[in-house]
């Protein structure tokens, strides 16, 4: 009588644990009464394969088993060999009914003691449509293992569920997995679209050598499936285009709380020996790994019960290899940078994460930078009138108090420099000896003021020029490129100096007549004075 009562207690315990054990480990344990097991909620992106093992059998009445016997699909329980068809020992039943802790903890304990045999209850069941149907099973408890190899796929294996069912069992298997997003920071006041009030978005524009930030975000959903994992690994793989230079990691947070640098590992991909990314590394791919985020989750948040956000912010800048945008365009792959996330996706029979990991698709951001072209002429903007040697300064303010530092490329082009640089920069550009150009490469959107600050001899300085660069950019609908609308005033300039003449000239005989006229007047005055003197002398005689 005791055995029958305890058997019923086991059935009741299993029924109570049905929901909380849904993600205990990477298989599904459930009961059937000579009926079908219908599984829904399987990922439709990857075909899943299930193995089916009978663990317990017995007499099923009104959803409760009595006379519990070992099934054909179990070889060991708690490391002790078992024989199919034999009654489950009383001490085993007593130990199961005496388990304490939460329903999930009880379920994990039972499941961890089961070793499946090589005898399957039926042929493997393959799902390629998001659902699976298992039919023709005798009364009993069944272990259904998701044996799909999802290593490197953006998918997760299902987990055991312990449940007492009637003639038809319907189960929703959830393959909970995280997502990843990469954003770039820009000034919120800029005209670009697709940005939040804080300036984060999928696209931005910046000057070359201007520091800005990228943000990598992994979001782990609040899903009870994830309670299966005793450890949970995340690894960001970030790839920067050739025109982007790494500076430093600003912060790493889990659940909004900063974690210590010892809690994660950052390494350049392909570095041997392993080396962390360093200030000045350009166009690199690098990883940031957290072997187990669970102990890093702040108090009050729990994996599976709460959405957990893991965030990485790092500093970078555009370098001289950045692609320069000179015109509007759609589907531009300009200075694109991307991230993917590798994550635990297959808990084993103890609930601990294994080496199997999933991998999200890559997420992209885009960074634009611009150019202003200038040519210096004498008298008129015509071929052959290019004027070398004129000096120009670009200011960021109308009062012309802040000159923009530049790098002289030696060919009439100037690249925007690090504005905090103490050496190696110039503020005055010189029109090139060959073609009179002084082009400015790598400007952010905004307003600038160009002034001629060194005027060639015999010429008058040109008037100051106000330059505006306007840009609207947004990621395209497919997330694979960006669209740019570029505008503004004076993004290409012909700067003309007039000739410096000492006196105005009317041409023809004008000047000659002026000189002759002056000479004749002087001669007449001399004749008059001589004649007057002679007249006085004659009167005196």
PyMOL commands that set and color helices and strands:
alter all, ss='L'
color gray80, all
select helices_A, chain A and resi 2-16+90-97+103-112+224-228+261-263+294-296+510-540
alter helices_A, ss='H'
color red, helices_A
select strands_A, chain A and resi 27-32+36-40+48-61+64-70+74-77+80-81+114-116+125-127+132-134+140-146+168-172+179-185+200-201+203-205+211-220+234-239+244-254+257-258+265-268+285-290+308-318+329-332+336-344+357-359+363-368+370-378+391-395+406-408+413-416+428-430+439-443+446-454+459-460+465-475+482-487+492-499
alter strands_A, ss='S'
color yellow, strands_A
deselect
rebuild
show_as cartoon
